[in-house]
Amino acid sequence: PYIRNGYGLTECTAPCASVPPEREAPVDPVSGTLSVGVPGPDTVVRILDEEGREVPFGEQGEIAVRGPQVVSGYWNL
């Protein structure tokens, strides 16, 4: 058995990204944070600004995920 880092949203039925079990999660030398890995099959992950544009590498923004595991809407909304 093993434990691996991953990332998933409430709106997703499965993890969006994870570190493969044969690899160690890289640690950012500046912040000390661990990577959540790479997107899963048929999954696209982007970091967007307030206008929905992709931000440059290293910049903060909102995580946006597209893939088969993301729900298409909210119940009763």
C-alpha positions in Angstrom: 0.0 0.0 0.0 1.0 3.6 -0.5 -0.2 7.1 0.0 0.0 9.6 -2.8 -0.8 13.3 -3.2 -3.8 14.3 -5.3 -6.3 17.0 -5.9 -10.1 16.7 -6.3 -13.0 19.0 -6.0 -16.4 18.5 -4.4 -17.8 18.7 -7.9 -15.7 15.8 -9.2 -16.4 12.1 -8.7 -12.7 11.2 -8.8 -9.3 12.9 -8.3 -8.5 15.5 -11.0 -4.7 15.1 -10.6 -2.4 12.9 -8.7 1.3 11.8 -8.4 1.9 8.4 -10.0 2.7 5.8 -7.4 6.2 5.2 -8.9 7.2 8.8 -8.4 7.8 11.1 -5.4 5.8 14.3 -5.2 8.2 17.2 -6.0 8.6 19.8 -3.3 8.7 23.5 -4.3 12.0 24.8 -3.0 10.6 28.3 -2.2 7.2 27.6 -0.6 7.9 24.0 0.6 4.6 22.9 -0.9 4.1 19.5 -2.5 2.8 19.0 -6.0 -0.6 17.4 -6.5 0.7 15.7 -9.6 -0.5 15.6 -13.2 -4.0 15.7 -14.6 -5.7 12.3 -15.0 -6.9 10.8 -18.4 -9.1 13.1 -20.4 -8.7 15.9 -17.8 -7.6 19.5 -18.4 -6.5 21.6 -15.4 -5.8 25.4 -15.8 -5.1 28.2 -13.4 -7.2 31.2 -14.4 -7.5 34.9 -13.5 -10.7 36.8 -12.6 -11.5 37.2 -16.3 -11.1 33.5 -17.1 -7.7 33.9 -18.8 -4.9 31.5 -18.0 -2.2 33.0 -15.7 1.5 32.8 -16.2 3.4 29.9 -14.5 3.9 30.6 -10.8 1.1 33.2 -10.5 -2.0 32.7 -8.3 -5.4 32.1 -9.7 -8.5 29.9 -9.6 -8.2 26.2 -10.4 -10.4 25.2 -13.3 -10.9 21.6 -14.2 -12.5 20.0 -17.3 -13.0 16.3 -17.7 -15.5 13.4 -17.5 -15.4 13.3 -13.7 -16.7 16.9 -13.3 -20.5 17.3 -12.7 -22.4 19.1 -15.4 -24.4 21.3 -12.9 -25.8 21.6 -9.4 -29.0 19.9 -8.2 -31.9 22.3 -7.5 -30.0 25.4 -8.6 
